[in-house]
Amino acid sequence: MSVIDLRPFSKKRINQYIDKFMKMNKKSKWNENLSWTTQQYAAALKKYPSLYKMMEEPFLLRMILTILPSFSKQYPLATKISKAQVYEAFNKQWIDSRVKKIANQLKEMHPQKIKFAFQQYCQELAFEMFIQGNQTAIENDKEYKKINICTKPDPTIEMEIKCVEKKSKNMNLTQNVWERYFNGDSIAKYVLRRVGDNEYQFLHKSCQEYYASQKIIFDIISWTSDMIDIDDQEFQKQFEQYIPNLSINCKLLNEEIGIIQFIAERIHDTNKIYTNLESRLFRIIKASKNSEHINIAAANAITILNSANVNMNDKDWSNIKIPGAILDRAFLEGTNFTNANLDNVHFVQACLNKANFTNASMKG
């Protein structure tokens, strides 16, 4: 019986893999952009010390080697690179290659639209896999069987259809082309790998975790108020109405450490699009004081903040509801948890000096 070695790569094995990686690419020419020499890789890797620890993981090593030529142009020397940034660059490059292939067949479609569709599809599917607790997406053959539906318009809308029929004729041509490449079976061939009859998975579980985390993040940071001039109190009030529908409120992330870590890394990301992520996670926790319907979101939010090593000392978190949150090794000195719902919350090795737990529920 063959044995798969999953131990982290040593420095020697990393160098051996780089040589093998270069030879494979040169032979197959599967990536025309990877024309670097061993010396170029070695020099570039010295510029980014934070990548060395990641390179011990075989899948991450290949990912880093794939993106390093373009990566070195994007980030200054000695920049601290996070795992999330590596996955972002790899998936961008990976999607770009597929967009290029499809764009050659869809001359009338803009590549950016195709790319956006891929990203949205990946995020939605990855999050659904998280919700279902299943890394395999199963295609249902029945979905593609012809269904007999009466196509005659109802009397009340028949005249309306005739009025727009001519206008929509040209639009339907473009939509049909789009459906051909982005409906169910077709898109699966590009963004997933087939693992059995009608069964598909992401290239790696970590890719699914990355996309699921991106969906959760963008759900949180994409909300904007309709009001131009708005104070903090009104902003919080409006945001609280939006929280119940967030994907972060669907299911506890506790068993998906990879997703938690990807989101946590974005808290410290210098990219401006993540500027409000940390503050909005705090807003979600605060909102749980007034609602029973966002306990999951609040628990996930505080778990993510803790994973990001965010200081949570001296917070007024009386009446918050975060059942099931993970606050192991959290900084909670002087924090007020009066009347809070802390059922099944983990506090292993947490700093709780002068924390107030008066009348807090701490079952489990």
JORAGI-V264988 format. One line per field, one symbol per residue. ss: DSSP state (a for helix, b for strand, c for the rest). phi: phi as a letter, one per 30 degrees, with the letter a starting at -180 (. if undefined). burial: # if it has 16 or more other ideal C-beta (glycine too) atoms within 10 Angstrom, else .. Layout:
ss = ???
phi = ???
burial = ???
//
This chain:
ss = ccccccccccaaaaaaaaaaaaaaaaaacccccccccaaaaaaaaaaccaaaaacccaaaaaaaaaaaaaaaaaccccccccaaaaaaaaaaaaaaaaaaaaacccccccaaaaaaaaaaaaaaaaaaaaaaccccbbccaaaaccccccccccaaaaaaaaaaaaaaaaaaaaaaaaaaaacaaaaaaaacbbbbccbbbcccaaaaaaaaaaaaaaaaaccccccccccaaaaaaaaaaaacccaaacccccccaaaaaaaaaaaccccaaaccaaaaaaaaaaacccccccaaaaaaaaaaaaaccccccccbccccbccccbccccbccccbccccbccccbccccbccccbccccbccc
phi = .dccdcdedddddddddeddddddddddhdbddccdcedddddddddbeddddddddeddddddddceedddddcdeiddccdddddddddddddeddddddddccddcdedddddddddddddddddddddibdcccdceddcddcdbdcdddedcddddddcedddddddddddddddcbcgeddddccbcdcldicbbdeaedddddddddddddeddddbddddcbddddddddddddeecdddcdaddecceddedddddddcdddddcecdddddddddddddcbdcbedddddddddddddhddbdhdccdidbbeidccdhdcbdidcceidccehdcbdhddceidccehddbdi
burial = ........#...##..##..##..#........#.#....#..##..#..#..##.##.##########.##......#.###########.###..##..##..#..#....##.###.###.###.##....#.#.#......................................#..##....##.###.......###.#.################.#...............##.##..########..#.##########.#....#..##.##########....###############.#.#..#.###########..###..###.#########..###..###..#....
//
